[in-house]
């Protein structure tokens, strides 16, 4: 009887995928990736219902949402990220909040630039950690309004990707910028739909379809290969259809007036009326009073829980488990065991995924959690970012 062998991928394909993974790790270990959070905290706060007894463990990202959660007056928030640059960004925001100058805070992180950016940094530098100083001593020019990009929001790898895509489209299709302005200035959903029809016609074509298929672009945006594969395998029409459908939903079904997520990458800045909550003047006193409850930690979620065991009420895991599920199932199980061991009674867990279901959560773990799809599926349709495949919210069973 002949021996049956498992089919294997051709060697060049496997080498190409390994090379992509290696480049992704190099980029993510060497750069600021996210200059703004790409998750909608309005949904998070509705689900989590934080209060004065809440003890939160979350992925830092750009720190915007950690600051947003402070408005619900939790006892403590621990922002955890393997990339010290993400924590350095949060530290800089915290330092400006402590200083209490709304004008400086808004120009730096609302407009993304300040004519006296070096002096603003110097005024808070001594309050930063050594790692934060290490980053900003080299990169404070990100906020220089006289620089080529003119905005902090076109720096970091996600910002570079937005800048490159925008400029390439503006050169190929000069009216894209005008249609984008019409879209952002729309006064009703009907106006948005009309503007988006024009905008959509301009942005989609052979070049943009080709660009979406480039692994380098996805790496800059912080999308690893396993997430691309999840989308390709689970979404009808693959990645291109996924992106087109998500954009159409965001811009034709949800009001654009407060969609600061897309505004900042389309224009390079926020406005006073369309910005994250930490940049609203009325919220500054509360943030000043609570900012010291927010601590950042440069490590993994698992190592944080080993080093800081406790009884935590909320975990915000973003989408990082997509990568663990594809690359390191042992680390994924280890993380879940530590989360469950350090969960208060009825602790809440919030996750997102590029996929459409819970397949990234190990079956043994799912048996210890209660999920609320009836809530998350409805809220997911209201997500102003609109780039994730699914939203999941769970409660730890006793």
TORZAFI-64433 format. One record per residue (C-alpha): x, y, z; residue number from 0; residue in one letter. Coordinates in nm, 4 decimals, padded with zeros to 6 digits. Example, Ala and Ser with C-alpha at 12.3 -4.5 7.8 and 13.67 -1.06 7.14 Angstrom:
<kefis>
        c1        c2        c3  seq  type
   01.2300  -00.4500   00.7800    0     a
   01.3670  -00.1060   00.7140    1     s
</kefis>
This chain:
<kefis>
        c1        c2        c3  seq  type
   00.0000   00.0000   00.0000    0     x
   00.1472   00.3411  -00.0936    1     x
   00.2265   00.5875   00.1837    2     x
  -00.0144   00.8812   00.1934    3     x
   00.1538   01.2171   00.2430    4     x
  -00.0134   01.5342   00.3580    5     x
  -00.0132   01.7843   00.0716    6     x
   00.2338   02.0643   00.1329    7     x
   00.2500   02.4128  -00.0085    8     x
   00.5123   02.4671  -00.2801    9     x
   00.8419   02.5749  -00.1268   10     x
   00.8477   02.9215  -00.2958   11     x
   00.5028   02.9995  -00.1498   12     x
   00.6123   02.8983   00.1998   13     x
   00.9318   03.1022   00.1675   14     x
   00.7351   03.4055   00.0511   15     x
   00.4988   03.3807   00.3482   16     x
   00.7889   03.3362   00.5904   17     x
   00.9577   03.6413   00.4415   18     x
   00.6378   03.8443   00.4814   19     x
   00.6084   03.7388   00.8463   20     x
   00.9726   03.8306   00.9068   21     x
   00.9271   04.1752   00.7512   22     x
   00.6101   04.2272   00.9547   23     x
   00.7911   04.1457   01.2806   24     x
   01.0832   04.3722   01.1874   25     x
   00.8549   04.6657   01.1047   26     x
   00.6505   04.6217   01.4222   27     x
   00.9567   04.5883   01.6431   28     x
   01.1292   04.8953   01.4977   29     x
   00.8622   05.1627   01.4502   30     x
   00.5683   05.3482   01.5943   31     x
   00.2795   05.1688   01.4225   32     x
  -00.0445   05.3291   01.5392   33     x
  -00.0570   05.7083   01.5777   34     x
  -00.4276   05.6957   01.6608   35     x
  -00.6500   05.4200   01.7979   36     x
  -00.8420   05.2331   01.5297   37     x
  -01.1219   05.0974   01.7518   38     x
  -01.4425   05.2802   01.8398   39     x
  -01.4494   05.3474   02.2173   40     x
  -01.8146   05.4486   02.2044   41     x
  -01.9040   05.0835   02.1520   42     x
  -01.6510   04.9669   02.4111   43     x
  -01.7922   05.1843   02.6863   44     x
  -02.1490   05.0771   02.6093   45     x
  -02.0497   04.7145   02.6458   46     x
  -01.8120   04.7380   02.9402   47     x
  -02.0031   04.9838   03.1628   48     x
  -01.6941   05.0867   03.3572   49     x
  -01.7342   05.2351   03.7049   50     x
  -01.5295   05.3267   04.0116   51     x
  -01.4610   04.9608   04.0911   52     x
  -01.3287   04.8742   03.7445   53     x
  -00.9717   04.7491   03.7053   54     x
  -00.8891   04.7339   03.3354   55     x
  -00.6129   04.5551   03.1425   56     x
  -00.5912   04.6594   02.7770   57     x
  -00.3632   04.6800   02.4739   58     x
  -00.2191   05.0327   02.4518   59     x
  -00.2364   05.0951   02.0750   60     x
  -00.2116   05.4769   02.0509   61     x
  -00.3561   05.5377   02.3980   62     x
  -00.6608   05.7312   02.2747   63     x
  -00.9094   05.4754   02.4042   64     x
  -00.7362   05.4276   02.7399   65     x
  -00.7844   05.8011   02.7953   66     x
  -01.1449   05.7736   02.6742   67     x
  -01.2156   05.5007   02.9323   68     x
  -01.0932   05.7323   03.2111   69     x
  -01.4059   05.9402   03.1570   70     x
  -01.6058   05.6546   03.3143   71     x
  -01.4018   05.6960   03.6359   72     x
  -01.2454   05.3462   03.6673   73     x
  -01.0191   05.2662   03.9622   74     x
  -00.7222   05.1812   03.7394   75     x
  -00.6246   05.1089   03.3807   76     x
  -00.3155   04.9137   03.2768   77     x
  -00.2150   04.9765   02.9156   78     x
   00.0076   04.6939   02.7897   79     x
   00.2052   04.6873   02.4663   80     x
   00.5150   04.5011   02.3465   81     x
   00.6200   04.8084   02.1454   82     x
   00.7601   05.0742   02.3804   83     x
   00.6865   05.3416   02.1179   84     x
   00.3111   05.2949   02.1617   85     x
   00.3474   05.3483   02.5365   86     x
   00.5745   05.6479   02.4746   87     x
   00.2966   05.8036   02.2677   88     x
   00.0478   05.7523   02.5508   89     x
   00.2978   05.8988   02.8005   90     x
   00.3350   06.2126   02.5890   91     x
  -00.0418   06.2603   02.5816   92     x
  -00.0615   06.2073   02.9572   93     x
   00.2145   06.4612   03.0167   94     x
   00.0299   06.7285   02.8198   95     x
  -00.2941   06.6476   03.0009   96     x
  -00.1178   06.6892   03.3367   97     x
   00.0253   07.0220   03.2211   98     x
  -00.3296   07.1375   03.1580   99     x
  -00.2852   07.3621   02.8539  100     x
  -00.5717   07.2722   02.6244  101     x
  -00.4302   07.4836   02.3404  102     x
  -00.1020   07.2912   02.3429  103     x
  -00.2729   06.9547   02.3745  104     x
  -00.5104   07.0245   02.0884  105     x
  -00.2539   07.1713   01.8516  106     x
  -00.0145   06.8826   01.9076  107     x
  -00.2679   06.5983   01.8923  108     x
  -00.5707   06.7661   01.7345  109     x
  -00.4024   06.9458   01.4459  110     x
  -00.1045   06.7094   01.4565  111     x
   00.1432   06.9985   01.4594  112     x
   00.2501   07.3026   01.6600  113     x
   00.4726   07.5945   01.5540  114     x
   00.6550   07.5628   01.8897  115     x
   00.6541   07.1818   01.8975  116     x
   01.0111   07.1578   02.0349  117     x
   00.9351   07.3985   02.3210  118     x
   00.6120   07.2145   02.4057  119     x
   00.8053   06.8878   02.4248  120     x
   01.0828   07.0455   02.6337  121     x
   00.8237   07.1684   02.8844  122     x
   00.7143   06.8113   02.9704  123     x
   01.0215   06.6049   02.8797  124     x
   01.1459   06.5654   03.2383  125     x
   00.8187   06.3934   03.3367  126     x
   00.8599   06.1157   03.0766  127     x
   01.0195   05.7744   03.1214  128     x
   01.3596   05.6984   02.9727  129     x
   01.2046   05.5030   02.6866  130     x
   00.9631   05.7836   02.6040  131     x
   01.2490   06.0344   02.5983  132     x
   01.4434   05.7979   02.3730  133     x
   01.1623   05.8081   02.1155  134     x
   01.0649   06.1734   02.1297  135     x
   01.4191   06.3111   02.1413  136     x
   01.4560   06.1616   01.7923  137     x
   01.1030   06.1973   01.6595  138     x
   00.9586   06.5206   01.7957  139     x
   00.9899   06.6594   01.4407  140     x
   00.6804   06.4515   01.3597  141     x
   00.4886   06.7562   01.4909  142     x
   00.6715   07.0140   01.2758  143     x
   00.4141   07.2037   01.0634  144     x
   00.6916   07.3038   00.8223  145     x
   00.7830   06.9418   00.7449  146     x
   00.6924   06.7730   00.4189  147     x
   00.4002   06.5807   00.5733  148     x
   00.2923   06.8708   00.8001  149     x
   00.1155   06.6454   01.0507  150     x
   00.2018   06.3875   01.3143  151     x
  -00.0840   06.1806   01.1725  152     x
   00.1128   06.1114   00.8562  153     x
   00.3989   05.9610   01.0577  154     x
   00.4296   05.6155   01.2133  155     x
   00.3782   05.3294   00.9719  156     x
  -00.0024   05.3586   00.9597  157     x
   00.0296   05.7320   00.8977  158     x
   00.2864   05.6759   00.6223  159     x
   00.0469   05.4307   00.4561  160     x
  -00.2360   05.6877   00.4709  161     x
  -00.0056   05.9593   00.3336  162     x
   00.1232   05.7452   00.0469  163     x
  -00.2249   05.6224  -00.0512  164     x
  -00.3735   05.9698  -00.0319  165     x
  -00.1008   06.1369  -00.2350  166     x
  -00.0962   05.8630  -00.4961  167     x
  -00.4729   05.8914  -00.5428  168     x
  -00.4645   06.2725  -00.5452  169     x
  -00.2085   06.2654  -00.8257  170     x
  -00.3913   06.0028  -01.0283  171     x
  -00.7357   06.1485  -00.9616  172     x
  -00.7107   06.5212  -00.8776  173     x
  -01.0780   06.5488  -00.7811  174     x
  -01.0516   06.2840  -00.5060  175     x
  -00.9647   06.5555  -00.2528  176     x
  -01.2692   06.7609  -00.3517  177     x
  -01.5033   06.4624  -00.3289  178     x
  -01.3543   06.3737   00.0123  179     x
  -01.4280   06.7293   00.1320  180     x
  -01.7873   06.6982   00.0091  181     x
  -01.8217   06.3703   00.1942  182     x
  -01.6829   06.5014   00.5237  183     x
  -01.8948   06.8185   00.5036  184     x
  -02.2212   06.6358   00.4277  185     x
  -02.5125   06.7561   00.6429  186     x
  -02.7282   06.4432   00.6175  187     x
  -02.7046   06.0750   00.5374  188     x
  -02.8604   06.1429   00.1993  189     x
  -02.5899   06.3975   00.1186  190     x
  -02.3272   06.1498   00.2391  191     x
  -02.4637   05.8803   00.0088  192     x
  -02.4603   06.1154  -00.2885  193     x
  -02.1069   06.2313  -00.2087  194     x
  -01.9849   05.8784  -00.1531  195     x
  -02.1132   05.7659  -00.4926  196     x
  -01.8837   06.0268  -00.6491  197     x
  -01.5951   05.9541  -00.4111  198     x
  -01.6193   05.5781  -00.4624  199     x
  -01.6029   05.6132  -00.8408  200     x
  -01.2830   05.8129  -00.8101  201     x
  -01.0924   05.5975  -00.5617  202     x
  -01.1511   05.2509  -00.7068  203     x
  -00.9649   05.1447  -01.0159  204     x
  -00.6743   04.9246  -01.1293  205     x
  -00.4197   05.1121  -00.9167  206     x
  -00.6134   05.1043  -00.5883  207     x
  -00.7100   04.7401  -00.6415  208     x
  -00.3420   04.6568  -00.6999  209     x
  -00.2354   04.8607  -00.3966  210     x
  -00.4683   04.6681  -00.1650  211     x
  -00.3047   04.3426  -00.2647  212     x
   00.0442   04.4586  -00.1640  213     x
   00.1765   04.2934   00.1555  214     x
   00.3938   04.6000   00.2279  215     x
   00.0891   04.8252   00.2546  216     x
  -00.0862   04.5815   00.4880  217     x
   00.2289   04.5595   00.7013  218     x
   00.2445   04.9398   00.7349  219     x
  -00.1211   04.9436   00.8378  220     x
  -00.0498   04.6814   01.1038  221     x
  -00.2376   04.3973   00.9331  222     x
  -00.0454   04.0666   00.9632  223     x
  -00.0648   03.7881   00.7058  224     x
  -00.2939   03.5650   00.9197  225     x
  -00.5550   03.8429   00.9270  226     x
  -00.5312   03.8914   00.5516  227     x
  -00.5814   03.5167   00.5096  228     x
  -00.8793   03.5237   00.7479  229     x
  -01.0457   03.7868   00.5327  230     x
  -00.9579   03.6147   00.2061  231     x
  -01.0942   03.2828   00.3310  232     x
  -01.4077   03.4030   00.5083  233     x
  -01.5331   03.7049   00.3139  234     x
  -01.7085   03.6694  -00.0247  235     x
  -01.4883   03.8361  -00.2844  236     x
  -01.1816   03.8420  -00.0597  237     x
  -00.9888   04.1439   00.0657  238     x
  -01.0864   04.3923  -00.2056  239     x
  -01.4593   04.3278  -00.1633  240     x
  -01.4174   04.3381   00.2154  241     x
  -01.2592   04.6849   00.2087  242     x
  -01.5063   04.8213  -00.0466  243     x
  -01.8066   04.6937   00.1483  244     x
  -01.6733   04.8220   00.4817  245     x
  -01.6078   05.1695   00.3434  246     x
  -01.9484   05.1860   00.1780  247     x
  -02.1194   05.0890   00.5050  248     x
  -01.9286   05.3457   00.7144  249     x
  -01.9861   05.6337   00.4754  250     x
  -02.3450   05.5653   00.3676  251     x
  -02.5058   05.4198   00.6806  252     x
  -02.3421   05.6129   00.9689  253     x
  -02.3205   05.9909   01.0211  254     x
  -01.9806   06.1228   00.9186  255     x
  -02.0015   06.4367   01.1357  256     x
  -01.8371   06.2653   01.4352  257     x
  -01.6301   06.0079   01.2487  258     x
  -01.2913   06.1325   01.3613  259     x
  -01.1249   05.8011   01.2685  260     x
  -01.1525   05.8528   00.8947  261     x
  -01.1309   06.2321   00.9059  262     x
  -00.7812   06.2304   01.0526  263     x
  -00.6364   06.0089   00.7816  264     x
  -00.8224   06.1871   00.5019  265     x
  -00.7183   06.5365   00.6149  266     x
  -00.4235   06.4938   00.8540  267     x
  -00.6052   06.6506   01.1487  268     x
  -00.9125   06.6547   01.3697  269     x
  -01.1491   06.9451   01.4286  270     x
  -01.2817   07.0759   01.7597  271     x
  -01.6156   06.9110   01.6865  272     x
  -01.4797   06.5868   01.5396  273     x
  -01.2052   06.4420   01.7569  274     x
  -01.1431   06.1796   02.0264  275     x
  -01.2880   06.2594   02.3676  276     x
  -00.9477   06.3250   02.5251  277     x
  -00.9162   06.6255   02.2912  278     x
  -01.2419   06.7912   02.4003  279     x
  -01.1894   07.0877   02.6281  280     x
  -01.4790   07.0010   02.8587  281     x
  -01.3123   06.6669   02.9399  282     x
  -00.9719   06.8051   03.0370  283     x
  -01.0474   06.8627   03.4108  284     x
  -01.1712   06.5041   03.4583  285     x
  -00.8739   06.3633   03.2693  286     x
  -00.6322   06.5709   03.4759  287     x
  -00.7859   06.4394   03.7966  288     x
  -00.7692   06.0739   03.6825  289     x
  -00.4678   06.0525   03.4500  290     x
  -00.2437   05.8961   03.7148  291     x
  -00.4776   05.5964   03.7363  292     x
  -00.3542   05.5001   03.3876  293     x
  -00.0225   05.3105   03.3861  294     x
   00.1615   05.1749   03.0824  295     x
   00.3681   04.8548   03.0680  296     x
   00.6020   04.7477   02.7876  297     x
   00.5511   04.3726   02.7820  298     x
   00.3043   04.1069   02.6681  299     x
  -00.0379   04.0587   02.8263  300     x
   00.0820   03.7244   02.9644  301     x
   00.3957   03.8673   03.1215  302     x
   00.2038   04.1604   03.2655  303     x
  -00.0343   03.9210   03.4414  304     x
   00.2554   03.7103   03.5706  305     x
   00.4284   04.0174   03.7085  306     x
   00.1134   04.1931   03.8329  307     x
  -00.1315   03.9216   03.9417  308     x
  -00.4641   04.0534   04.0619  309     x
  -00.8390   04.0533   04.0300  310     x
  -00.9128   04.2478   03.7107  311     x
  -01.2659   04.3300   03.6004  312     x
  -01.2143   04.4120   03.2316  313     x
  -00.9801   04.3001   02.9534  314     x
  -00.9621   04.4774   02.6161  315     x
  -00.7643   04.2531   02.3815  316     x
  -00.8194   04.4255   02.0454  317     x
  -00.7381   04.1792   01.7636  318     x
  -00.3950   04.0488   01.8638  319     x
  -00.5293   03.6967   01.9235  320     x
  -00.5806   03.6550   01.5481  321     x
  -00.2013   03.6499   01.5177  322     x
  -00.1514   03.4212   01.8175  323     x
  -00.4111   03.1755   01.6912  324     x
  -00.2259   03.1463   01.3606  325     x
   00.1337   03.1555   01.4874  326     x
   00.1587   03.0422   01.8484  327     x
  -00.1299   02.8426   01.9923  328     x
   00.0737   02.7572   02.3038  329     x
   00.1161   03.1294   02.3790  330     x
  -00.2543   03.1836   02.3078  331     x
  -00.3568   02.9163   02.5602  332     x
  -00.1061   03.0499   02.8126  333     x
  -00.2517   03.3997   02.7781  334     x
  -00.6058   03.2733   02.8289  335     x
  -00.5101   03.0733   03.1383  336     x
  -00.3510   03.3839   03.2884  337     x
  -00.6511   03.6006   03.1992  338     x
  -00.8933   03.3555   03.3577  339     x
  -00.6736   03.3115   03.6649  340     x
  -00.6615   03.6887   03.7154  341     x
  -01.0274   03.7637   03.6456  342     x
  -01.2621   03.8993   03.9082  343     x
  -01.6016   03.7312   03.9373  344     x
  -01.7958   03.8068   03.6183  345     x
  -01.5007   03.9830   03.4523  346     x
  -01.5710   04.1233   03.1056  347     x
  -01.3567   04.0593   02.7973  348     x
  -01.3743   04.2630   02.4763  349     x
  -01.2153   04.1378   02.1534  350     x
  -01.2132   04.2143   01.7835  351     x
  -01.1151   04.0004   01.4868  352     x
  -01.0528   04.0226   01.1152  353     x
  -01.2573   03.7022   01.0903  354     x
  -01.6329   03.6721   01.1054  355     x
  -01.6611   03.4352   01.4024  356     x
  -01.5009   03.3087   01.7246  357     x
  -01.2747   03.0484   01.5685  358     x
  -00.9643   03.2246   01.7050  359     x
  -01.0750   03.1470   02.0637  360     x
  -00.9788   02.7919   02.1716  361     x
  -01.2775   02.5653   02.2318  362     x
  -01.1608   02.4863   02.5865  363     x
  -01.1669   02.8588   02.6653  364     x
  -01.5069   02.9237   02.5081  365     x
  -01.6602   02.6777   02.7554  366     x
  -01.5525   02.9093   03.0391  367     x
  -01.7020   03.2236   02.8872  368     x
  -02.0513   03.3522   02.8141  369     x
  -02.0753   03.5523   02.4920  370     x
  -02.3402   03.8116   02.3970  371     x
  -02.3759   03.7993   02.0170  372     x
  -02.7171   03.9638   02.0276  373     x
  -02.5504   04.2774   02.1654  374     x
  -02.2249   04.2759   01.9728  375     x
  -02.3745   04.2045   01.6306  376     x
  -02.6042   04.5058   01.6590  377     x
  -02.3302   04.7340   01.7933  378     x
  -02.0825   04.6171   01.5310  379     x
  -02.3057   04.7762   01.2677  380     x
  -02.2571   05.1124   01.4426  381     x
  -01.8771   05.0943   01.4460  382     x
  -01.7447   05.4220   01.3021  383     x
  -01.4142   05.2586   01.2034  384     x
  -01.5776   04.9679   01.0251  385     x
  -01.2616   04.7733   00.9384  386     x
  -01.3014   04.4678   01.1642  387     x
  -01.4823   04.1531   01.0637  388     x
  -01.6391   04.0958   01.4055  389     x
  -01.6738   04.2243   01.7617  390     x
  -01.6953   03.9898   02.0628  391     x
  -01.7863   04.0523   02.4237  392     x
  -01.7729   03.7858   02.6926  393     x
  -01.8246   03.7386   03.0657  394     x
  -01.6113   03.4975   03.2638  395     x
  -01.8233   03.2250   03.4168  396     x
  -01.7851   03.1522   03.7887  397     x
</kefis>
